[in-house]
Amino acid sequence: MDYLTKIKGWAKGLADVGVSLIALGIVFEILFNGQGVPFWPHISVIGNVQNVLAGFSDQGLVGLVAVWILYHIYNRK
C-alpha cells in the first residue's frame, strides 16, 4: 500500500506541474502578444485550451459531466 501512496503523490505532483506550465504558457502568450515565446516557439497554449474546451462543449451534456468529473478528481483530498 505504501507504493500506491507514493505513486499517487507523484501523479499529483506531476498534475500540479502541468497546470503550472499551462498557466505560465498563457501568461507568456499574453505578454508576447501571441508572437511565440522565444524558448517555446511553436506552441499555442491558448489555442490548445480553446480546442479542448470546444471538444467538451461539442459533446453537450456528456462534456459537462466529463468536466465535472475531472474537476472533482483533481480537487479530491
N, C-alpha and C positions, 0 to 999 in steps of 0.2 A: 504494500500500500504506500510505502514511502516513495517508490518510484513514480506512482501516479501523481502524488503531490508535487514532486519535482517537475514532472512533465507539464503539469497544469500551471505551475509558476513560470516556467519558460515560455509557454504558449501565451500567457497573459502579458509577460514582458515583451514578447515579440509583437503582440497586437498593439500594445501601448506605443512601441517604437514606430510601428506602421502608421498609426493615427497621427503621431507627432510629425512624421515625414510628410504626410498628406497636408497637414496644416502648414508646415514650413513651405511646401511647394506652392500652395495657394498664395501665401504671403509674398513669396518671391515673384510669382507671376503678376501679382498686383503691383509690386514695386517696380518691376522691369517692364511694365505695360505690355505684357504678353509677348515680348520680343525674344524670349528664350533666355533662360538663366545661363550665365557663362559656363558653369560646370554641370549643367543639366539641360543641354541644348534642345533636344528633340522630344521632350515630354510635355504634354499639355495636361496638367493635373486637373484644372478646372473643367476642361473638355471631357476628361475621363469620368469625373464625378458626375457631370451632367448626363453622360451616356448611361451610367449605372442607374441614376435616378429616373431617367426616361424609361429604362428597361423595367423598373419596378412599376412605374405608372402605367405602362402599356398593359400590364397584367391585371390591372383593376384591383379587385378585392384580394386576389391571391398575392399580388405585390405588396399590398398594405399589410396583410398578415405576415408576409416574409420579413418586412421591415420591422414590424412589432416583435417578432420572434428574435431577430438578430439584436435588436435593442436590448431586450431582456436578457439574452445570453451574455452580452457584453457587460451589462451593469449588474449581473448577479454577483453576490458576495459570498 
